[in-house]
Amino acid sequence: MGDTPGGFAGLVGKMGNADSNAYRNHLSRFLPEEQSDIDGVFDAISGSSGSSAAKNGKATKKTVTLGALQAREYAYMREPLPEQMTVRLYNGMKSIDLTGKSSEPSEQIAKEQFVIFMSNLLKGNADEKITIIMRMISTTEGPVKGKQIQEFTEDLIMSVVHVLNYRKELKGWNLENTKDSAGGVKALASQLLSELKLADGATPVGPQLMEMNFDQSAIEDWVYRVPHISTFLSVVIRQGLHVLHSLPDQTKEIANLVPGCKGIKGRGLVSLFDIPSIIYINSHLPAELQHKWRLLFSSRLHGESFSQLCGHIVNKGPCIVILRDLDGYIFGGFASHSWEVKPQFQGDNRCFLFSVFPSLAVYTYTGYNDHYMYLNHNQQTMPNGLGMGGQHDYFGLWVDSDYGKGHSKAKPRCTTYNSPQLSAKENFTLDALEVWAVGDLPESTETKGKKSILDVDPEAQALLEMVGKSRQSEAHLRSVDHRLHGMDKRKRKHYVRVMSRAAQLISATH
């Protein structure tokens, strides 16, 4: 299609030299198969308008109208995008200045405008995107208010969730197995807006931000520093208009926008995460871990037990812990290393804490100390529980081994992550907890790295102590440990009871 009179080549031939050269720069960004794809989508949309102008023969150039973009019978655009985003895309296309180059009214989108719109938003830098984005925010020339930017950003995020759900591109997540996205859309929009800066570097907040005017340079700086905006626009265009969506080499930037989800299907569980928070938290993970999340533990599936928690998360690779307190606050942390039960801090500076509700935010390491992550159980001299950041008894996030209790002591801030108090109350009561492994399972997990049952099952450890076998008796421990690992939970408990009784009898005879 790219070489037909109605395609890219034919279009260039009808333009003047100066225009032609500028236009060729846009065309050169697209591979032949991409040019063909854009041609096909434009022809399909313009052909759906049903206007008499489109049927007047060879002299009439095809154009796209807002009505054509909104047409519900149009196969590409039937439902994937909310109407307000369709209008914003149209305003963006219309903003491409072709004054004097087209005899069509300004309400008609010419092929040149359509192509340059795709070129700038999908392939351009912040400078090339900014004029279009300004008109998508507001159709009025000049500065835009914070409230208008917020509305645009909420529309954009909502459209991403909507179109990915419509195209079945949520990779195992869906709107039924995640928290309602409405609150998450607003929370993510607020988080992205918090990155807006004025020319003097000031960062307005709250009501002040909503009424503040931001000029084009401030928005350009924001788009440059907040890559989510460009990524979200790319998703909306590719999946919403169904253009360039099936060319894998061209979609690397959005390939891991949503991680694959394993372990939740068919279990009747609604995650503590919503789609916007999954997208945002995933974007802060190391790149090699962003492609897959796998549910390891849920208090609603596996029970409210610290032993159960340890048994499901130890030696499973990097993890995300997320919990909700009884006041409804949702927060957690990313552990960059496999959890190990030991009385020392572990992890590295890739760890972070985060909040999902009432606000969405990520808190990364400060360099003040290396108290990244901590997991201990069944010790008499050291704190028992799961913690991240701060110090003993003053963690940024702490889940006590006395399951159900926790704290977030961070006044004024957590020393390790600079996070505020994440829970509603400093000492909180746990309502629900989930742990997700991220990335591929470490190879060592199934072989040499398999965690001893003795390290996660205090009953088993106590049993061996009762029969007088110290933890230095490696051969004996390995044989018993192997036996325990091979049993289901019911049989293991029975085995422990029998052996415990036997140990008592042995002890009584000596």
Disulfide bonds with the S-S distance in Angstrom:
none
